[in-house]
Amino acid sequence: MAAPESRVRERPLSPHLQVYRKQVQMMTSITHRITGVILAGGALAFVYGLAALAAGQTRWDGFTACLGGPLGRLLLLGVSWALAYHLVNGIRHLVQDTGHGFAIPDFVRSSWVSVIGSVLLTALGWGIVLMHWGQV
């Protein structure tokens, strides 16, 4: 007795990232997830800073010297932008949870508000900090 023929059914492939054109809504969603990961790393750095502060002046001086250099300031800028973006985009999601802003023009507008608002909020925060420290 011969084995029954196995038939391979042709199934449609699910659309993937190569099929879709990048849109601001997709990019803000991906960026929201990435900034969450960045904030987790920033929280670990914050805890390390607290441990350095508790360990004494020498450890604290080393930690502040690391953050005071060009790479450290760039990392601080990145984490502060991630915080601002995650905050603004999180507020956007809370508004959408109430059932508002699901029309495509509203969705696109609120996506751009998240991006531009986070940049402005970061610039404002850094401007205040640098003026307070007397470095501007």
DSSP file with accessible surface (Angstrom, degrees, kcal/mol):
  #  RESIDUE AA STRUCTURE BP1 BP2  ACC     N-H-->O    O-->H-N    N-H-->O    O-->H-N    TCO  KAPPA ALPHA  PHI   PSI    X-CA   Y-CA   Z-CA
    1    1 A M              0   0  242      0, 0.0     2,-0.2     0, 0.0     0, 0.0   0.000 360.0 360.0 360.0 129.0    0.0    0.0    0.0
    2    2 A A        -     0   0   92      1,-0.1     3,-0.1     3,-0.0     0, 0.0  -0.475 360.0-105.7 -82.6 148.3    1.5    3.3   -1.1
    3    3 A A        -     0   0   88     -2,-0.2    -1,-0.1     1,-0.1     3,-0.1  -0.445  44.3-100.1 -70.0 143.8    1.7    6.3    1.3
    4    4 A P        -     0   0  122      0, 0.0     2,-0.2     0, 0.0    -1,-0.1  -0.330  44.0 -97.7 -64.5 147.6   -0.9    9.0    0.6
    5    5 A E        -     0   0  173     -3,-0.1     2,-0.6     1,-0.1    -3,-0.0  -0.451  33.7-133.6 -65.2 134.6    0.4   12.0   -1.3
    6    6 A S        -     0   0  111     -2,-0.2     2,-0.5    -3,-0.1    -1,-0.1  -0.809  19.3-152.1 -91.2 127.9    1.3   14.9    0.9
    7    7 A R        -     0   0  215     -2,-0.6     2,-0.7     2,-0.0    -2,-0.0  -0.880   3.7-146.8-102.3 131.7    0.0   18.1   -0.4
    8    8 A V        -     0   0  120     -2,-0.5     2,-0.4     2,-0.0    -2,-0.0  -0.865  17.0-145.1 -96.9 117.4    1.7   21.4    0.4
    9    9 A R        -     0   0  181     -2,-0.7     2,-0.8     1,-0.0    -2,-0.0  -0.714  11.1-130.0 -85.0 132.3   -0.8   24.1    0.7
   10   10 A E        -     0   0  177     -2,-0.4    -1,-0.0     0, 0.0    -2,-0.0  -0.735  30.8-170.8 -80.5 113.3    0.2   27.5   -0.5
   11   11 A R        -     0   0  172     -2,-0.8     2,-0.1     1,-0.0     0, 0.0  -0.849  27.6-106.7-105.7 145.1   -0.6   29.9    2.3
   12   12 A P        -     0   0  126      0, 0.0     2,-0.3     0, 0.0    -1,-0.0  -0.421  37.0-119.4 -68.1 142.1   -0.4   33.6    1.9
   13   13 A L        -     0   0  162     -2,-0.1     3,-0.1     1,-0.1     0, 0.0  -0.611  26.5-111.4 -81.2 142.7    2.5   35.1    3.7
   14   14 A S        -     0   0  104     -2,-0.3    -1,-0.1     1,-0.1     0, 0.0  -0.503  40.8-100.5 -69.8 138.5    1.8   37.6    6.4
   15   15 A P        -     0   0   69      0, 0.0     2,-0.2     0, 0.0    -1,-0.1  -0.313  47.6-170.0 -59.3 143.4    2.9   41.1    5.5
   16   16 A H    >>  -     0   0  110     -3,-0.1     3,-1.8     0, 0.0     4,-1.3  -0.653  41.6 -78.8-127.3-177.2    6.2   42.0    7.1
   17   17 A L  T 34 S+     0   0  109      1,-0.3     5,-0.0    -2,-0.2     0, 0.0   0.779 124.9  61.6 -59.9 -26.8    8.3   45.2    7.5
   18   18 A Q  T 34 S+     0   0  158      1,-0.2    -1,-0.3     3,-0.0     0, 0.0   0.747 103.9  50.5 -70.9 -21.7    9.6   44.9    3.9
   19   19 A V  T <4 S+     0   0  103     -3,-1.8     2,-0.2     2,-0.1    -2,-0.2   0.873  99.6  72.7 -82.8 -37.8    6.0   45.3    2.7
   20   20 A Y  S  < S-     0   0  136     -4,-1.3     2,-0.3     1,-0.1     3,-0.0  -0.525  78.6-126.7 -85.9 144.3    5.0   48.4    4.6
   21   21 A R        -     0   0  192     -2,-0.2     2,-0.2     1,-0.1    -2,-0.1  -0.671  39.5-102.6 -80.1 138.6    6.2   51.9    4.0
   22   22 A K        -     0   0  156     -2,-0.3     2,-0.3     4,-0.1    -1,-0.1  -0.449  47.1-177.4 -66.9 129.6    7.7   53.5    7.1
   23   23 A Q     >  -     0   0   85     -2,-0.2     4,-2.4     1,-0.1     3,-0.3  -0.884  39.8-110.8-125.2 159.8    5.2   55.9    8.6
   24   24 A V  H  > S+     0   0   24     -2,-0.3     4,-2.6     1,-0.2     5,-0.2   0.869 116.6  56.7 -61.1 -33.8    5.5   58.2   11.6
   25   25 A Q  H  > S+     0   0   35      1,-0.2     4,-1.5     2,-0.2    -1,-0.2   0.910 109.5  44.9 -64.6 -41.7    3.0   56.1   13.6
   26   26 A M  H  > S+     0   0   46     -3,-0.3     4,-2.3     1,-0.2    -2,-0.2   0.925 114.0  49.3 -67.3 -43.2    5.1   52.9   13.1
   27   27 A M  H  X S+     0   0   71     -4,-2.4     4,-2.8     1,-0.2    -2,-0.2   0.872 108.9  51.8 -67.6 -35.8    8.3   54.7   14.0
   28   28 A T  H  X S+     0   0    2     -4,-2.6     4,-2.0    -5,-0.2    -1,-0.2   0.874 109.5  50.9 -68.8 -33.2    6.8   56.2   17.2
   29   29 A S  H  X S+     0   0   43     -4,-1.5     4,-1.6    -5,-0.2    -2,-0.2   0.939 113.5  43.7 -66.7 -45.5    5.6   52.8   18.3
   30   30 A I  H  X S+     0   0   67     -4,-2.3     4,-2.3     1,-0.2    -2,-0.2   0.925 113.6  51.6 -64.4 -42.7    9.1   51.3   17.8
   31   31 A T  H  X S+     0   0   37     -4,-2.8     4,-3.0     1,-0.2     5,-0.2   0.869 104.0  58.0 -64.2 -35.0   10.8   54.3   19.4
   32   32 A H  H  X S+     0   0   38     -4,-2.0     4,-1.5     1,-0.2    -1,-0.2   0.920 108.9  45.2 -61.7 -41.6    8.5   54.0   22.4
   33   33 A R  H  X S+     0   0  165     -4,-1.6     4,-1.6     2,-0.2    -2,-0.2   0.913 113.4  49.7 -67.3 -42.5    9.8   50.5   23.0
   34   34 A I  H  X S+     0   0   91     -4,-2.3     4,-2.4     1,-0.2    -2,-0.2   0.916 108.8  51.8 -64.1 -42.0   13.4   51.4   22.4
   35   35 A T  H  X S+     0   0    1     -4,-3.0     4,-2.5     1,-0.2    -1,-0.2   0.840 104.5  58.1 -66.5 -29.5   13.2   54.4   24.9
   36   36 A G  H  X S+     0   0   27     -4,-1.5     4,-1.6    -5,-0.2    -1,-0.2   0.920 108.2  45.6 -62.5 -41.1   11.8   52.0   27.5
   37   37 A V  H  X S+     0   0  108     -4,-1.6     4,-2.0     2,-0.2    -2,-0.2   0.916 111.8  51.7 -67.5 -41.8   14.9   49.9   27.2
   38   38 A I  H  X S+     0   0   66     -4,-2.4     4,-2.6     1,-0.2    -2,-0.2   0.910 108.2  52.1 -61.0 -40.9   17.1   53.0   27.3
   39   39 A L  H  X S+     0   0   38     -4,-2.5     4,-2.3     2,-0.2    -1,-0.2   0.854 105.1  55.2 -66.4 -32.6   15.3   54.1   30.5
   40   40 A A  H  X S+     0   0   58     -4,-1.6     4,-1.8     2,-0.2    -1,-0.2   0.931 110.5  45.5 -64.4 -42.8   16.0   50.7   32.1
   41   41 A G  H  X S+     0   0   40     -4,-2.0     4,-2.1     1,-0.2    -2,-0.2   0.894 111.6  52.6 -64.8 -39.0   19.7   51.2   31.4
   42   42 A G  H  X S+     0   0   14     -4,-2.6     4,-2.3     1,-0.2    -2,-0.2   0.870 106.1  53.8 -63.9 -36.1   19.5   54.8   32.7
   43   43 A A  H  X S+     0   0   54     -4,-2.3     4,-2.4     2,-0.2    -1,-0.2   0.900 107.7  50.4 -65.6 -38.5   17.9   53.5   35.9
   44   44 A L  H  X S+     0   0  127     -4,-1.8     4,-2.3     2,-0.2    -2,-0.2   0.909 110.6  49.2 -64.5 -40.9   20.8   51.1   36.4
   45   45 A A  H  X S+     0   0   52     -4,-2.1     4,-2.3     2,-0.2    -2,-0.2   0.886 109.7  52.7 -64.4 -38.2   23.2   54.0   35.9
   46   46 A F  H  X S+     0   0  137     -4,-2.3     4,-2.3     2,-0.2    -2,-0.2   0.928 109.4  48.2 -62.8 -43.6   21.3   56.0   38.4
   47   47 A V  H  X S+     0   0   87     -4,-2.4     4,-2.4     1,-0.2    -2,-0.2   0.904 110.0  52.4 -64.5 -39.4   21.5   53.2   41.0
   48   48 A Y  H  X S+     0   0  126     -4,-2.3     4,-2.5     1,-0.2    -1,-0.2   0.905 108.3  51.8 -62.0 -39.6   25.2   52.9   40.3
   49   49 A G  H  X S+     0   0    5     -4,-2.3     4,-2.3     2,-0.2    -2,-0.2   0.901 109.0  49.5 -63.4 -40.8   25.5   56.7   40.9
   50   50 A L  H  X S+     0   0   87     -4,-2.3     4,-2.3     2,-0.2    -1,-0.2   0.903 111.1  49.8 -64.5 -39.5   23.7   56.4   44.2
   51   51 A A  H  X S+     0   0   57     -4,-2.4     4,-1.7     2,-0.2    -2,-0.2   0.897 110.4  50.3 -65.5 -38.7   26.0   53.5   45.2
   52   52 A A  H  X S+     0   0    1     -4,-2.5     4,-0.7     2,-0.2     8,-0.5   0.897 109.8  51.1 -65.0 -38.6   29.0   55.6   44.3
   53   53 A L  H >< S+     0   0   97     -4,-2.3     3,-0.7     1,-0.2    -2,-0.2   0.920 112.2  46.1 -64.0 -40.8   27.7   58.5   46.4
   54   54 A A  H 3< S+     0   0   90     -4,-2.3    -1,-0.2     1,-0.2    -2,-0.2   0.774 104.9  63.0 -72.2 -25.2   27.2   56.1   49.3
   55   55 A A  H 3< S-     0   0   57     -4,-1.7    -1,-0.2     1,-0.3     2,-0.2   0.648 114.6 -96.2 -77.3 -16.4   30.7   54.6   48.8
   56   56 A G    <X  -     0   0   31     -4,-0.7     4,-2.3    -3,-0.7    -1,-0.3  -0.582  43.0 -57.8 126.6 173.2   32.5   57.9   49.5
   57   57 A Q  H  > S+     0   0  127      1,-0.2     4,-2.8     2,-0.2     5,-0.2   0.865 123.9  54.8 -61.3 -39.8   34.0   61.0   47.9
   58   58 A T  H  > S+     0   0  122      1,-0.2     4,-1.9     2,-0.2    -1,-0.2   0.938 111.8  42.8 -63.7 -47.8   36.6   59.1   45.8
   59   59 A R  H  > S+     0   0  136      2,-0.2     4,-2.2     1,-0.2    -1,-0.2   0.897 114.9  51.1 -64.7 -40.3   34.0   56.9   44.1
   60   60 A W  H  X S+     0   0   81     -4,-2.3     4,-2.8    -8,-0.5     5,-0.2   0.911 107.9  52.0 -64.2 -41.7   31.6   59.8   43.6
   61   61 A D  H  X S+     0   0   78     -4,-2.8     4,-2.1     1,-0.2    -1,-0.2   0.894 109.9  49.8 -61.6 -39.4   34.3   61.9   42.0
   62   62 A G  H  X S+     0   0   45     -4,-1.9     4,-1.9    -5,-0.2    -1,-0.2   0.909 111.4  48.7 -64.7 -41.0   35.1   59.1   39.6
   63   63 A F  H  X S+     0   0   31     -4,-2.2     4,-2.1     1,-0.2    -2,-0.2   0.939 113.4  45.5 -65.8 -45.0   31.4   58.8   38.7
   64   64 A T  H  X S+     0   0   54     -4,-2.8     4,-1.8     1,-0.2    -1,-0.2   0.846 110.4  54.6 -70.0 -31.6   30.9   62.5   38.1
   65   65 A A  H  X S+     0   0   69     -4,-2.1     4,-0.8    -5,-0.2    -1,-0.2   0.900 108.4  49.9 -65.9 -38.2   34.2   62.7   36.1
   66   66 A C  H >< S+     0   0   91     -4,-1.9     3,-0.6     1,-0.2     6,-0.5   0.923 115.2  41.9 -64.8 -45.0   32.8   59.9   33.9
   67   67 A L  H 3< S+     0   0   48     -4,-2.1    -1,-0.2     1,-0.2    -2,-0.2   0.751 108.7  61.2 -74.4 -23.0   29.5   61.8   33.4
   68   68 A G  H 3< S+     0   0   40     -4,-1.8    -1,-0.2    -5,-0.2    -2,-0.2   0.667  88.6  88.1 -79.9 -15.1   31.2   65.1   33.0
   69   69 A G  S <X S-     0   0   23     -4,-0.8     4,-2.6    -3,-0.6     5,-0.2  -0.196  97.0 -96.9 -76.5 173.0   33.2   64.0   29.9
   70   70 A P  H  > S+     0   0  122      0, 0.0     4,-2.1     0, 0.0     5,-0.1   0.911 124.2  46.1 -59.7 -43.4   31.9   64.3   26.3
   71   71 A L  H  > S+     0   0  123      2,-0.2     4,-2.5     1,-0.2     5,-0.2   0.912 112.3  51.5 -67.4 -39.5   30.6   60.7   26.1
   72   72 A G  H  > S+     0   0    4     -6,-0.5     4,-2.5     2,-0.2    -1,-0.2   0.914 110.6  47.8 -63.3 -41.2   29.0   61.0   29.6
   73   73 A R  H  X S+     0   0   86     -4,-2.6     4,-2.6     2,-0.2    -1,-0.2   0.883 110.2  52.4 -67.9 -36.4   27.1   64.2   28.6
   74   74 A L  H  X S+     0   0  109     -4,-2.1     4,-2.5    -5,-0.2    -2,-0.2   0.916 110.4  48.0 -64.4 -41.2   26.0   62.6   25.3
   75   75 A L  H  X S+     0   0  106     -4,-2.5     4,-2.7     2,-0.2     5,-0.2   0.906 111.2  50.5 -64.5 -41.6   24.7   59.6   27.3
   76   76 A L  H  X S+     0   0   70     -4,-2.5     4,-2.6     2,-0.2    -2,-0.2   0.910 110.7  49.6 -62.4 -40.3   22.9   62.0   29.7
   77   77 A L  H  X S+     0   0   76     -4,-2.6     4,-2.5     2,-0.2    -2,-0.2   0.928 111.7  48.9 -63.1 -44.0   21.4   63.8   26.8
   78   78 A G  H  X S+     0   0   33     -4,-2.5     4,-2.5     2,-0.2    -2,-0.2   0.917 113.0  45.8 -63.2 -43.3   20.2   60.5   25.3
   79   79 A V  H  X S+     0   0   49     -4,-2.7     4,-2.4     2,-0.2    -1,-0.2   0.907 112.5  50.9 -68.8 -37.4   18.7   59.3   28.5
   80   80 A S  H  X S+     0   0   34     -4,-2.6     4,-2.4    -5,-0.2    -2,-0.2   0.903 111.6  47.5 -68.9 -36.8   17.0   62.6   29.2
   81   81 A W  H  X S+     0   0   73     -4,-2.5     4,-3.2     2,-0.2     5,-0.3   0.924 110.5  52.4 -66.8 -40.4   15.5   62.7   25.6
   82   82 A A  H  X S+     0   0    0     -4,-2.5     4,-2.7     1,-0.2    -2,-0.2   0.909 110.5  48.6 -60.2 -40.4   14.3   59.0   26.1
   83   83 A L  H  X S+     0   0  106     -4,-2.4     4,-2.3     2,-0.2    -1,-0.2   0.939 113.2  46.3 -64.7 -45.2   12.6   60.1   29.3
   84   84 A A  H  X S+     0   0    8     -4,-2.4     4,-2.8     2,-0.2     5,-0.3   0.929 115.1  46.7 -64.0 -43.8   11.0   63.1   27.7
   85   85 A Y  H  X S+     0   0    2     -4,-3.2     4,-3.0     1,-0.2     5,-0.3   0.937 112.5  48.9 -64.2 -46.0    9.8   61.0   24.7
   86   86 A H  H  X S+     0   0   56     -4,-2.7     4,-1.8    -5,-0.3    -1,-0.2   0.887 113.7  48.4 -62.3 -37.0    8.5   58.2   26.8
   87   87 A L  H  X S+     0   0   97     -4,-2.3     4,-2.2    -5,-0.2    -2,-0.2   0.962 115.4  41.8 -65.7 -52.7    6.6   60.7   29.0
   88   88 A V  H  X S+     0   0   29     -4,-2.8     4,-2.1     1,-0.2    -2,-0.2   0.928 118.3  45.5 -64.7 -44.0    5.1   62.6   26.1
   89   89 A N  H  X S+     0   0    0     -4,-3.0     4,-2.2    -5,-0.3    -1,-0.2   0.855 110.4  55.3 -69.8 -31.2    4.2   59.5   24.1
   90   90 A G  H  X S+     0   0   23     -4,-1.8     4,-2.2    -5,-0.3    -1,-0.2   0.901 107.0  49.6 -66.1 -38.8    2.9   57.8   27.2
   91   91 A I  H  X S+     0   0   92     -4,-2.2     4,-2.3     2,-0.2    -2,-0.2   0.917 108.5  54.2 -64.1 -40.0    0.5   60.7   27.7
   92   92 A R  H  X S+     0   0   18     -4,-2.1     4,-2.3     1,-0.2    -2,-0.2   0.924 108.7  48.5 -58.3 -43.7   -0.5   60.3   24.1
   93   93 A H  H  X S+     0   0   66     -4,-2.2     4,-2.0     1,-0.2    -1,-0.2   0.878 108.3  54.0 -66.1 -36.6   -1.3   56.7   24.8
   94   94 A L  H  X S+     0   0  114     -4,-2.2     4,-0.7     2,-0.2    -1,-0.2   0.906 108.5  49.3 -63.9 -39.8   -3.3   57.6   27.9
   95   95 A V  H ><>S+     0   0   74     -4,-2.3     5,-1.3     1,-0.2     3,-1.1   0.925 111.0  50.0 -63.7 -41.8   -5.4   60.0   25.8
   96   96 A Q  H ><5S+     0   0   12     -4,-2.3     3,-1.9     1,-0.3    -1,-0.2   0.832 100.7  64.0 -67.2 -29.8   -6.0   57.2   23.2
   97   97 A D  H 3<5S+     0   0  128     -4,-2.0    -1,-0.3     1,-0.3    -2,-0.2   0.742  95.7  59.5 -64.1 -21.6   -7.0   54.9   26.0
   98   98 A T  T <<5S-     0   0   92     -3,-1.1    -1,-0.3    -4,-0.7    -2,-0.2   0.492 126.7-101.8 -82.7  -4.0  -10.0   57.2   26.6
   99   99 A G  T < 5S+     0   0   52     -3,-1.9     3,-0.3     1,-0.3     2,-0.3   0.541  82.8 121.3  97.9  10.1  -11.1   56.6   23.0
  100  100 A H      < +     0   0  121     -5,-1.3    -1,-0.3     1,-0.2    -2,-0.1  -0.758  56.1  29.3-106.5 153.2   -9.8   59.8   21.4
  101  101 A G  S    S+     0   0   23     -2,-0.3    -1,-0.2    -3,-0.1     9,-0.1   0.741  70.3 124.7  80.9  26.1   -7.4   60.4   18.6
  102  102 A F        +     0   0  125     -3,-0.3     2,-0.1     4,-0.1    -2,-0.1   0.594  40.3 104.0 -95.1  -9.9   -7.9   57.2   16.6
  103  103 A A  S  > S-     0   0   53      1,-0.1     4,-2.8     4,-0.0     5,-0.2  -0.451  84.6-115.7 -66.5 145.1   -8.7   58.9   13.3
  104  104 A I  H  > S+     0   0  124      1,-0.2     4,-2.7     2,-0.2     5,-0.3   0.903 113.8  48.8 -56.0 -46.1   -5.7   58.7   11.0
  105  105 A P  H  > S+     0   0   84      0, 0.0     4,-2.5     0, 0.0    -1,-0.2   0.919 114.2  47.4 -61.5 -38.8   -5.0   62.5   10.8
  106  106 A D  H  > S+     0   0   61      2,-0.2     4,-2.7     1,-0.2    -2,-0.2   0.895 111.8  50.7 -65.2 -40.0   -5.3   62.7   14.6
  107  107 A F  H  X S+     0   0   52     -4,-2.8     4,-1.8     2,-0.2    -1,-0.2   0.922 112.5  45.3 -65.0 -43.9   -3.0   59.7   15.0
  108  108 A V  H  X S+     0   0   44     -4,-2.7     4,-2.2    -5,-0.2    -2,-0.2   0.932 114.1  49.8 -64.9 -44.1   -0.3   61.2   12.7
  109  109 A R  H  X S+     0   0  143     -4,-2.5     4,-2.4    -5,-0.3    -2,-0.2   0.936 111.2  47.6 -61.7 -45.8   -0.6   64.6   14.4
  110  110 A S  H  X S+     0   0   30     -4,-2.7     4,-2.0     1,-0.2    -1,-0.2   0.843 108.7  56.1 -68.3 -29.0   -0.2   63.2   17.9
  111  111 A S  H  X S+     0   0    0     -4,-1.8     4,-1.9    -5,-0.2    -1,-0.2   0.938 109.9  44.6 -64.5 -46.1    2.8   61.1   16.7
  112  112 A W  H  X S+     0   0  128     -4,-2.2     4,-2.9     1,-0.2     5,-0.4   0.864 109.3  56.6 -67.3 -34.2    4.5   64.3   15.5
  113  113 A V  H  X S+     0   0   85     -4,-2.4     4,-2.6     1,-0.2     5,-0.3   0.910 106.1  51.8 -62.1 -38.5    3.6   66.0   18.7
  114  114 A S  H  X S+     0   0    1     -4,-2.0     4,-1.7     2,-0.2    -2,-0.2   0.930 114.1  42.3 -62.1 -45.5    5.3   63.2   20.6
  115  115 A V  H  X S+     0   0   44     -4,-1.9     4,-1.8     2,-0.2    -2,-0.2   0.970 121.6  37.8 -67.5 -53.9    8.5   63.6   18.6
  116  116 A I  H  X S+     0   0   95     -4,-2.9     4,-2.6     1,-0.2     5,-0.2   0.913 115.8  53.8 -67.8 -40.4    8.7   67.4   18.5
  117  117 A G  H  X S+     0   0   23     -4,-2.6     4,-2.7    -5,-0.4    -1,-0.2   0.891 107.4  50.9 -61.8 -38.2    7.4   67.8   22.1
  118  118 A S  H  X S+     0   0    0     -4,-1.7     4,-2.4    -5,-0.3    -1,-0.2   0.901 110.3  48.9 -68.5 -37.9   10.1   65.5   23.4
  119  119 A V  H  X S+     0   0   78     -4,-1.8     4,-2.6     2,-0.2    -2,-0.2   0.939 114.4  45.5 -65.3 -44.9   12.8   67.4   21.6
  120  120 A L  H  X S+     0   0  115     -4,-2.6     4,-2.7     2,-0.2    -2,-0.2   0.911 112.8  50.2 -64.6 -41.9   11.5   70.7   23.0
  121  121 A L  H  X S+     0   0   73     -4,-2.7     4,-2.6    -5,-0.2    -1,-0.2   0.910 112.1  47.9 -64.0 -40.1   11.1   69.3   26.5
  122  122 A T  H  X S+     0   0   14     -4,-2.4     4,-2.8     2,-0.2     5,-0.3   0.929 112.4  48.4 -65.8 -45.1   14.7   68.0   26.4
  123  123 A A  H  X S+     0   0   63     -4,-2.6     4,-2.5     1,-0.2    -2,-0.2   0.913 112.6  49.1 -62.3 -41.5   16.0   71.3   25.2
  124  124 A L  H  X S+     0   0  108     -4,-2.7     4,-2.5     2,-0.2    -2,-0.2   0.938 112.5  47.5 -62.7 -47.1   14.1   73.2   27.8
  125  125 A G  H  X S+     0   0   33     -4,-2.6     4,-2.4     1,-0.2    -2,-0.2   0.933 114.8  44.9 -61.4 -46.4   15.3   70.9   30.6
  126  126 A W  H  X S+     0   0   55     -4,-2.8     4,-2.8     1,-0.2     5,-0.3   0.875 111.5  54.2 -66.8 -35.8   18.9   71.1   29.5
  127  127 A G  H  X S+     0   0   30     -4,-2.5     4,-2.2    -5,-0.3     5,-0.2   0.935 110.7  45.6 -62.1 -43.6   18.7   74.8   29.0
  128  128 A I  H  X S+     0   0   96     -4,-2.5     4,-2.3     2,-0.2    -2,-0.2   0.935 115.0  47.3 -65.0 -45.4   17.4   75.3   32.6
  129  129 A V  H  X S+     0   0   61     -4,-2.4     4,-2.2    -5,-0.2    -2,-0.2   0.938 113.9  46.4 -63.5 -46.8   20.1   72.9   34.0
  130  130 A L  H  <>S+     0   0   37     -4,-2.8     5,-2.6     1,-0.2     6,-0.6   0.876 113.4  48.6 -67.6 -36.1   23.0   74.5   32.1
  131  131 A M  H ><5S+     0   0  130     -4,-2.2     3,-0.7    -5,-0.3    -1,-0.2   0.901 111.5  50.6 -68.7 -36.8   21.9   78.1   33.0
  132  132 A H  H 3<5S+     0   0  157     -4,-2.3    -2,-0.2     1,-0.3    -1,-0.2   0.876 111.0  47.8 -66.8 -38.0   21.5   77.1   36.7
  133  133 A W  T 3<5S-     0   0  157     -4,-2.2    -1,-0.3    -5,-0.2    -2,-0.2   0.514 113.9-121.0 -80.0  -5.2   25.0   75.6   36.7
  134  134 A G  T < 5S+     0   0   62     -3,-0.7    -3,-0.2    -4,-0.4    -2,-0.1   0.778  77.1 122.4  74.8  28.4   26.4   78.7   35.0
  135  135 A Q      <       0   0  103     -5,-2.6    -4,-0.2    -6,-0.2    -5,-0.1   0.354 360.0 360.0-105.5   5.1   27.7   77.0   31.9
  136  136 A V              0   0  133     -6,-0.6    -2,-0.0    -5,-0.1    -9,-0.0  -0.936 360.0 360.0-119.3 360.0   25.7   78.9   29.3
